[in-house]
Amino acid sequence: LIPIYWILIRSFMFEPDIYHWPPYFFPVRPTLGNYWQIFYGTDYDLPILRWTFNSAFVAFSRIGLELTIASLAAYGFARLEFPGRDKIFFVILTTMMIPGQVTLVPMYLQIARYGWIDTFHALIWPGAASVFPVFMLRQFFAQIPDELWDAARIDGAGHLRFFIQVVLHLSRASIMTVTIFAFIGSWNALLWPLIATKAGSDWWPISVGLQNFVTEAGPQTHLWMAAASISMLPVLILYFLAQRQFIEGIATTGLKG
């Protein structure tokens, strides 16, 4: 928490106070001027609200797609019997060892072929399917007692109804954990959005926009800190709202299976 606190307190300081030695551990002359300059007073094109909207739209879109795909795949690997199930799951897990940088070029060529460069499509669809959420949810789904499935079959429920009404209801903690990981991964993504969007684009997420701002603005640490505080605020809010479910999901996933 120390780096977060360090950024926050310096976002309320004047620039000379940031470089004071010994350093101040709280604002001696608190000011909101840095935030005012970020939104209204800088000499740079800084549409931070637009960047924030882009990041939020991409993050929530990816969360919806990722949860849908991962939960259905995890249910199949955890509850269904079909030839080669464990071998297929093992092969899918091995893809986690492939560095993301290896797939950048083929993924860019594919997205460019679809005409999606510099659009929301380029930022959303490449992250719609991920292996880690499948693995995590599969471990939790495997813990659900078989007696519940037997009872659901007696009541005439099929796999889809059992999945929606029973499995998802019992897996809220794990689903919230996957949601937080997916949101943080999307919100903080920099390399792929930097490649998939053009310079000065209206489609920049906040990570790319702030990186460009730091490059153009030069050594204006007080403005960097204010912009960084705005960038990390949604992640902190989401974590504190879902903290109990997040800890429960981490603690109970993978106990057996």
Salt bridges, closest charged atoms under 4 A:
GLU15 OE1 - HIS222 ND1 3.61
ASP17 OD2 - ARG29 NE 3.08
GLU81 OE2 - ARG85 NH1 3.75
ASP86 OD1 - ARG85 NE 3.42
ASP146 OD1 - ARG79 NH2 3.13
GLU248 OE1 - ARG244 NH1 3.89
